């Protein structure tokens, strides 16, 4: 294992994480809900008795963030090493997995782990480990074949 | 449920994602690439977020209702479910529970009573949380 010191950003990542944690904190304390992105989006797509407003407002805030950022700060770096078909397939898998596992990196990974939920710890360990395995296979085992 | 607080929370969450570098899929993949040029940043994002959220959830657990309680839909009595999905009941989403255990299904509190097998693959799966 070699550490990529060029791209490793401990302080901004820690600060960004604290900001994410602050959002999750505000959400549970003010709105009494878990900040679970996949669940919030899923709730919009499967409408039930009028709880759409806050979901749409949250998503709007999320989407507005890059514009606000770009007003005051430099370009946002985005690297995607995949074609359209791969992205489509990956997005589908992520979506199915997040719903089937009842949560994603925000609901399980941050909120669930923070409340020491055993199921969330299990889910987070599972998607992290399968993530490690998938990247290992794609980059180091089958790299020549794909 | 306050529209305004939801919007601001989404905004702060999004800014956190950008600041932390997690809006960049390449950086996330670099974290997952242990055998390559490893970028540990994601662990710091999780660490920062979980540390802050941990204290918030502890504080929330001591309250009987959320701060935005004016909305009757958002008293913590109801939201205890959100704060503690373990209380929520149980639904099997795919029906075919023989094949795919859900993450953590073996940990549900029904385990003792129903005698989950090695993969937690029986009716207790229905207890898999509906965290949303």
Contacts between the chains, C-beta under 8 A, distances in Angstrom:
chain1	res1	chain2	res2	distance
A	1	B	34	5.9
A	1	B	35	7.0
A	1	B	38	5.5
A	2	B	36	7.9
A	2	B	37	5.9
A	2	B	38	6.6
A	3	B	37	7.8
A	3	B	38	5.5
A	3	B	39	7.6
A	3	B	40	6.6
A	4	B	30	6.2
A	4	B	37	4.1
A	4	B	38	5.9
A	4	B	39	4.5
A	7	B	27	6.9
A	7	B	30	6.5
A	7	B	37	8.0
A	7	B	39	5.0
A	7	B	41	7.5
A	8	B	39	5.4
A	8	B	40	6.1
A	8	B	41	5.8
A	9	B	20	8.0
A	9	B	21	5.6
A	9	B	41	5.1
A	9	B	44	7.9
A	10	B	40	7.7
A	10	B	41	6.9
A	10	B	44	5.2
A	12	B	19	5.7
A	12	B	20	6.6
A	12	B	21	6.7
A	13	B	20	4.6
A	13	B	21	5.8
A	13	B	22	7.9
A	13	B	41	4.1
A	13	B	42	7.3
A	13	B	44	4.1
A	13	B	45	4.8
A	13	B	48	7.3
A	14	B	20	8.0
A	14	B	44	4.6
A	14	B	45	7.4
A	14	B	47	6.7
A	14	B	48	4.4
A	15	B	19	6.0
A	15	B	20	7.4
A	15	B	48	6.9
A	16	B	15	7.9
A	16	B	16	4.7
A	16	B	17	6.8
A	16	B	18	7.2
A	16	B	19	3.6
A	16	B	20	2.4
A	16	B	21	6.9
A	16	B	22	6.9
A	16	B	45	5.9
A	16	B	48	7.1
A	17	B	16	6.9
A	17	B	20	5.5
A	17	B	44	6.2
A	17	B	45	3.8
A	17	B	46	6.4
A	17	B	47	6.3
A	17	B	48	2.6
A	17	B	49	4.2
A	17	B	50	7.9
A	17	B	52	7.9
A	18	B	16	7.6
A	18	B	48	4.2
A	18	B	49	6.9
A	18	B	51	7.5
A	18	B	52	5.3
A	19	B	12	6.0
A	19	B	13	7.7
A	19	B	15	6.0
A	19	B	16	3.2
A	19	B	19	6.1
A	19	B	20	7.5
A	19	B	48	8.0
A	20	B	12	8.0
A	20	B	13	5.7
A	20	B	16	3.7
A	20	B	17	6.7
A	20	B	20	6.9
A	20	B	45	6.9
A	20	B	48	7.4
A	20	B	49	4.2
A	21	B	16	7.8
A	21	B	48	6.0
A	21	B	49	3.8
A	21	B	50	6.7
A	21	B	51	6.5
A	21	B	52	2.9
A	21	B	53	4.5
A	21	B	56	7.5
A	22	B	12	6.2
A	22	B	16	7.4
A	22	B	52	5.6
A	23	B	9	4.9
A	23	B	10	7.6
A	23	B	12	4.2
A	23	B	13	3.9
A	23	B	16	6.3
A	24	B	13	7.5
A	24	B	49	6.8
A	24	B	52	7.4
A	24	B	53	4.4
A	24	B	56	6.7
A	25	B	52	5.7
A	25	B	53	5.7
A	25	B	55	7.4
A	25	B	56	3.1
A	25	B	57	8.0
A	26	B	5	6.9
A	26	B	8	7.6
A	26	B	9	5.3
A	26	B	12	7.2
A	26	B	56	7.8
A	27	B	5	7.8
A	27	B	6	7.7
A	27	B	9	4.8
A	28	B	53	7.8
A	28	B	56	5.6
A	28	B	57	6.1
A	28	B	60	4.7
A	28	B	66	7.5
A	28	B	82	7.7
A	28	B	83	6.4
A	29	B	56	5.9
A	29	B	59	6.6
A	29	B	60	5.6
A	29	B	63	7.7
A	29	B	66	6.4
A	29	B	67	5.5
A	30	B	2	6.8
A	30	B	5	4.8
A	30	B	9	7.7
A	30	B	66	6.1
A	30	B	67	4.8
A	30	B	68	4.7
A	31	B	1	5.6
A	31	B	2	6.4
A	31	B	5	5.9
A	31	B	6	6.4
A	31	B	9	7.4
A	31	B	66	6.1
A	31	B	68	5.6
A	31	B	74	5.9
A	31	B	79	7.9
A	32	B	60	7.4
A	32	B	65	7.2
A	32	B	66	3.2
A	32	B	68	7.2
A	32	B	74	4.9
A	32	B	75	7.2
A	32	B	76	5.1
A	32	B	78	7.6
A	32	B	79	3.3
A	32	B	82	6.5
A	32	B	83	7.1
A	33	B	1	7.6
A	33	B	74	7.5
A	33	B	79	6.1
A	33	B	82	4.8
A	34	B	82	4.9
A	34	B	83	7.2
A	34	B	85	7.7
A	34	B	131	6.4
A	34	B	132	7.7
A	35	B	9	6.9
A	35	B	13	6.5
A	36	B	131	5.9
A	36	B	132	5.9
A	37	B	13	8.0
A	38	B	132	7.9
A	39	B	131	6.2
A	39	B	132	3.0
A	40	B	132	7.5
A	42	B	132	6.3
A	43	B	132	6.1
A	51	B	1	6.8
A	51	B	73	7.0
A	53	B	1	6.9
A	53	B	3	5.3
A	53	B	6	7.9
A	54	B	1	4.0
A	54	B	2	7.0
A	54	B	3	6.0
A	54	B	6	4.1
A	55	B	6	7.5
A	57	B	3	4.5
A	57	B	4	7.4
A	57	B	6	4.0
A	57	B	7	4.2
A	57	B	10	6.9
A	58	B	6	4.4
A	58	B	7	6.8
A	58	B	9	6.2
A	58	B	10	3.9
A	58	B	13	8.0
A	59	B	10	6.3
A	60	B	7	5.9
A	60	B	10	6.6
A	61	B	6	6.9
A	61	B	7	4.2
A	61	B	8	6.3
A	61	B	9	6.5
A	61	B	10	2.6
A	61	B	11	3.8
A	61	B	12	7.7
A	61	B	13	7.3
A	61	B	14	6.5
A	62	B	10	4.2
A	62	B	11	7.2
A	62	B	13	6.1
A	62	B	14	4.4
A	63	B	10	7.9
A	63	B	14	7.4
A	64	B	7	7.9
A	64	B	10	7.7
A	64	B	11	5.8
A	64	B	14	7.2
A	65	B	10	7.5
A	65	B	11	5.4
A	65	B	13	7.5
A	65	B	14	2.5
A	65	B	15	5.0
A	65	B	17	7.2
A	65	B	18	6.2
A	66	B	14	7.0
A	66	B	18	6.5
A	66	B	23	7.4
A	68	B	11	6.7
A	68	B	15	6.8
A	69	B	15	6.1
A	69	B	18	5.0
A	69	B	19	8.0
A	76	B	18	5.6
A	76	B	23	5.8
A	76	B	24	7.4
A	77	B	21	7.4
A	77	B	24	5.2
A	77	B	26	8.0
A	77	B	27	7.9
A	78	B	23	6.7
A	78	B	24	5.1
A	78	B	25	7.1
A	78	B	26	7.4
A	79	B	24	5.9
A	79	B	25	6.7
A	79	B	26	2.9
A	79	B	27	7.4
A	80	B	25	5.3
A	80	B	26	6.7
A	81	B	26	6.5
A	81	B	29	7.3
A	99	B	93	7.5
A	100	B	93	6.5
A	100	B	94	7.1
A	100	B	100	7.7
A	100	B	102	6.7
A	101	B	102	6.4
A	101	B	103	5.0
A	102	B	85	7.7
A	102	B	102	7.1
A	102	B	103	7.9
A	102	B	128	6.1
A	102	B	129	5.0
A	102	B	130	5.8
A	102	B	131	4.6
A	102	B	132	7.3
A	103	B	129	7.8
A	103	B	131	4.4
A	103	B	132	7.7
A	106	B	13	7.8
A	107	B	131	5.0
A	107	B	132	7.4
A	108	B	103	7.9
A	108	B	131	6.9
A	109	B	46	6.5
A	110	B	46	7.0
A	110	B	49	4.7
A	110	B	50	6.0
A	110	B	53	5.7
A	111	B	53	6.1
A	111	B	57	7.3
A	112	B	131	6.9
A	113	B	46	7.6
A	113	B	50	5.2
A	114	B	49	7.6
A	114	B	50	4.8
A	114	B	53	3.6
A	114	B	54	4.4
A	114	B	56	7.5
A	114	B	57	5.3
A	115	B	53	7.9
A	115	B	54	7.6
A	115	B	57	4.3
A	115	B	61	7.8
A	115	B	83	7.0
A	115	B	84	7.4
A	117	B	84	7.9
A	117	B	85	7.1
A	117	B	86	7.0
A	117	B	129	7.9
A	118	B	104	6.1
A	118	B	107	4.4
A	119	B	85	7.7
A	119	B	86	7.5
A	119	B	103	6.7
A	119	B	104	3.3
A	119	B	105	7.7
A	119	B	107	5.6
A	119	B	108	7.3
A	119	B	128	7.4
A	119	B	129	5.6
A	120	B	104	7.3
A	120	B	131	7.5
A	121	B	104	7.5
A	122	B	103	5.0
A	122	B	104	3.3
A	122	B	107	6.3
A	123	B	103	3.8
A	123	B	104	5.7
A	126	B	103	4.7
A	127	B	103	7.8
A	128	B	32	8.0
A	131	B	32	4.5
A	132	B	32	5.4
A	132	B	34	5.7
A	134	B	32	7.4
A	135	B	29	6.1
A	135	B	32	4.1
A	135	B	33	4.9
A	135	B	34	7.9
A	136	B	33	7.5
A	136	B	34	6.9
A	136	B	35	5.7
A	139	B	33	5.9
A	139	B	35	7.4
A	139	B	36	6.0
A	140	B	35	5.2
A	140	B	36	7.2
